[in-house]
Amino acid sequence: MNAGELSVVDNVPFLFWVKDKGEKYIWANRKICELAGEDVVGKTDNQLVWAENAEALRKADMRVFASGEPDYLLEHVVKSSQGEETLSVCKWLGDFEGEKCCFGISFVIQ
């Protein structure tokens, strides 16, 4: 998979992202950037508005890298561009431009 193939999810009404093993966002759709209040590509969760929740987010990503299995969970961020949010999340491993990466999709629970 490559960035061009992901363009179809750039404007969908849910969050979609790809992180490398170093925890940097290497692709992100418009919705996750809106939640962050900035472009997240090239950044880690520690560098974003939800930094105080970064360790929990990182641990979930690492479980996926370690197990190779999808993970379905609820994640809570104390700070976002819209305040506190709880997200229903699925993370899984996939190939992105020749590298094993953690893909994620989530919906804000209203």
C-alpha positions in Angstrom: 0.0 0.0 0.0 1.2 3.6 -0.6 0.0 7.1 0.1 -1.8 7.4 -3.2 -3.9 4.3 -2.5 -5.0 5.9 0.9 -6.3 9.1 -0.7 -9.8 7.5 -0.8 -10.0 7.7 3.0 -8.7 11.3 3.3 -12.1 12.8 3.5 -14.1 10.2 5.3 -15.9 11.1 8.6 -13.6 8.9 10.8 -10.0 9.0 11.8 -7.5 6.9 9.8 -3.7 6.9 10.2 -0.5 4.9 9.7 2.4 4.9 12.1 5.9 3.5 11.7 7.6 1.4 14.4 9.2 4.6 15.7 5.7 5.7 16.5 5.7 8.6 14.0 2.6 9.2 12.0 3.6 8.6 8.4 0.2 9.1 6.9 -3.0 10.6 8.4 -6.3 11.7 7.0 -8.0 15.1 7.4 -10.2 14.0 10.4 -7.3 13.0 12.7 -5.5 16.2 11.8 -8.6 18.2 12.7 -8.8 16.4 16.1 -5.2 17.3 16.7 -5.6 20.8 15.5 -2.6 20.4 13.3 -1.0 18.1 10.7 0.2 15.0 12.6 2.4 13.6 9.9 6.1 13.3 11.0 5.1 13.7 14.7 4.6 11.3 17.6 1.7 11.3 20.1 4.1 12.9 22.6 4.3 16.0 20.3 0.6 16.4 19.9 -2.2 18.0 21.9 -3.0 14.6 23.5 0.6 14.1 24.8 -0.5 13.3 28.3 -2.2 10.2 26.9 0.7 9.3 24.6 2.1 6.4 26.7 -1.2 4.5 26.7 -1.5 5.1 22.9 2.0 3.9 22.4 1.5 0.7 24.4 -1.5 -0.2 22.3 0.6 0.3 19.1 3.4 -1.8 20.5 1.0 -4.7 21.4 0.0 -4.8 17.7 3.6 -4.8 16.5 4.5 -7.6 19.0 1.5 -9.8 18.4 0.8 -9.1 14.7 -2.9 -9.4 15.6 -5.5 -6.6 15.3 -6.4 -4.9 18.5 -9.9 -3.5 19.2 -10.1 -1.0 22.1 -11.4 2.2 23.5 -8.9 5.0 23.8 -9.4 8.2 25.7 -7.6 11.5 25.1 -7.9 14.2 27.7 -7.0 17.0 25.2 -7.8 17.4 21.6 -8.9 20.4 19.5 -12.4 19.4 20.6 -11.7 18.7 24.3 -11.9 15.2 25.9 -12.8 12.4 23.5 -13.3 8.7 23.7 -12.5 6.7 20.6 -13.5 3.3 19.4 -10.3 2.1 17.7 -9.0 -0.8 15.6 -5.3 -1.1 15.1 -3.6 -3.7 12.8 -0.3 -4.4 11.0 0.0 -3.8 7.3 2.5 -3.0 4.7 3.0 0.7 3.8 5.5 1.6 1.1 7.5 -1.6 1.9 7.5 -1.2 5.7 5.5 -3.0 8.4 3.4 -0.3 10.0 0.6 0.1 12.5 -2.7 1.2 10.8 -5.5 2.6 12.8 -9.1 3.6 12.3 -11.3 5.1 14.9 -14.6 6.8 15.5 -15.3 9.4 18.2 -17.9 8.1 20.6 -20.6 10.8 21.0 
